[in-house]
């Protein structure tokens, strides 16, 4: 699977989970079998996507076994005004197929 496809999938998962993510208990990644170093790579990837202007911003939620282990926002929700993307920012998705 291509890297951009993985990002799109992560965003779609986020959209379905965003509302409930704030209500879930949190845990350390290792306590539910997830690597902190791998999650650090998500941070690097998202920051690079924003820096390269491939995306304006985004939010990533990772939960396992009913516990949130990673919930971060990146970039801007509105590039023109400079408003930052926040964990509770509501986004719209549109089909870009022709």
N, C-alpha and C positions, 0 to 999 in steps of 0.2 A: 504494500500500500504506500502510495506517495506521501511525503511529509505534509503537504497542504491538505490532503484528504484526511489525515489524522487530526489536523487542527480543526477542520470543519466538523468532524465527528465529535470532537471534544466540545466544541461550541454548542452543537445540537444537544448533546447530553446535558450540558450546563443549562440550557434553556429549559429543559424539562425538569431539572433538579433545582434550579436557582431559588424558587420560591420556598422550598422545603429545606434547603441547605442551612440556612440560618437557624432553623429549629432543631437540627440534629446535634447530638452530642459530638464533641471533638475528641481526638485521640492522637497519640504520636504515631507516625507512619509505621514504625517497627512493631508497635503493639498489635497491628492488624495485618502484618506481613507485607508491608510496602517499604521499599528502600528510600530513605531520605536523599541519598545521592542521586537517584533517578528523578525524584521530584525536583531537585536542584537543576537538572537538565531541562525540565519543563520551564522553569523560571528563565534560564538562559535562552531557550528557544523563543519564548514569548517576547522577551526584551529585544532579541535580535529581529524578530518580525516587525516590531514597532519601530526600531531604529532604522530598518531598511525600507520603511514606509509600505510594507506589504499589507499591514493592517493598521488601522488607526488605534484600536484598542481591543481589549477582550477581558473575559473573566474565566478562570478555570477553577472547577470544583472537582476534587477527587474524594470519594467516600467509599468505604469498604466496611462490610459487616455493620451497617447502620451508623457509622461514625465518620465524620468529616476529618480528613487528615491534611487537606490542602485546599485553601480557598483564597485566591489572590486575584487582584485586578491589575491590568496593565494598560498603559497608554492613555489616550484621550477618548472621551465619548463624543466630543465636538471639537474637531481640529480648529475650526475658525475662531471659536471663543477660548480655546485652550482648557475647557473644562475636563477634568480627569475622569477616566472610567472608574466607576465605583462598584463595589460588590453587588449592590442592589440596582444598578442601572438597567433599565428595561430597553431592549433592543428589538428592532424589527428585522425580519429576514424576508427577502424577496428572491424569487427564482431568477437566475441570470441566464437561463437557457433561451435559445432563440427558436 
